[in-house]
Amino acid sequence: MGLKVWFLETRPQFLTLSVVLAFLGTTIAWYDGSFNLWYALLAGFGLVLTHASVNIVNDYFDYKSGIDLSTKRTPFSGGSGILPAGLLTPKQALWLGLCALIITIPIGIYFIMKIENGWELLPLLLVAALFILVYSPFILKRPWPELAAGIGLGTLPILGLYFVQTGAYSWQTLVASIPSFLLVHNLLLLNEFPDTEADVKANRKTLPLSIGKKNAAIFYTVAAIGVYAWIFVWVLARVMPVWALLALLTIPLAVRSINGAFHSDNPSKLIPGMAANVMMVLATQLLMGIGFILGRVI
């Protein structure tokens, strides 16, 4: 049971997001003519570790702030439950999170030294590490913390995975990363609705608290529509392949998620909406990646 508890503290069910992000960033690079399987696997592993670190460090600060003791847990929010149950101590969880982050350091150094122009990767890695360390104790107490999540676990991974394959950044890749930014932003946003009562006690400034649940639901809807509008426009502009339009197949999931946001006080609608939200985030990016593959081979 011991190792299983440590593993569960990483919240492995959510690490699929990092795998999909790594896939998408790599397929964009492959579409542009660059692919190295070893680099893809190593960078993907590093991304999973950083995501695990975020989850664990966030769990630690949630417990220390008392949020975990008053939050309403759902399958998609409310923490791992490991610390409130006493299965790990806060100190053990903190060290686990920091160790996961520390392991990524040699991976980053490897790419910096191995890739031509590798030093250009350093600012991205430093920003990502900073987000991990200050997100829970600082960013969550500032307005619009979801913005940092969208950048740190949406845009930056796409740019990073692309860079390790190509040794460069491109504005086209930045364009292709915006749907990931919006999707991760909304993933966090909808998951915050059940936590408002607990979050207010910790002086957090999440959108459902800052602008109210109704306005936050409108914000969520605009961002969700923005994902599909952005893909459609940039396909028309021939910056992304026409096959990227496969991502529009997840629109029914978006509709279900939006319904959950506007009925956040009704668990019978919110929980299915949160489930649809997770599936939309993963499937939209997966379909985009498949679109980039098909855009090169067809």
HELIX and SHEET records of a PDB file:
HELIX    1   1 GLY A    2  GLU A    9  1                                   8    
HELIX    2   2 PRO A   12  PHE A   14  5                                   3    
HELIX    3   3 THR A   16  TYR A   31  1                                  16    
HELIX    4   4 LEU A   37  SER A   65  1                                  29    
HELIX    5   5 ILE A   67  LEU A   69  5                                   3    
HELIX    6   6 PRO A   90  LYS A  114  1                                  25    
HELIX    7   7 GLY A  118  LEU A  121  5                                   4    
HELIX    8   8 LEU A  122  VAL A  134  1                                  13    
HELIX    9   9 ILE A  139  LYS A  141  5                                   3    
HELIX   10  10 GLU A  146  GLY A  150  1                                   5    
HELIX   11  11 ILE A  151  THR A  155  3                                   5    
HELIX   12  12 LEU A  156  THR A  166  1                                  11    
HELIX   13  13 TRP A  171  GLU A  192  1                                  22    
HELIX   14  14 PHE A  193  ASP A  195  5                                   3    
HELIX   15  15 THR A  196  LYS A  201  1                                   6    
HELIX   16  16 LEU A  207  SER A  210  1                                   4    
HELIX   17  17 LYS A  213  LEU A  236  1                                  24    
HELIX   18  18 VAL A  242  THR A  250  5                                   9    
HELIX   19  19 ILE A  251  PHE A  262  1                                  12    
HELIX   20  20 PRO A  267  VAL A  297  1                                  31    
END                                                                             
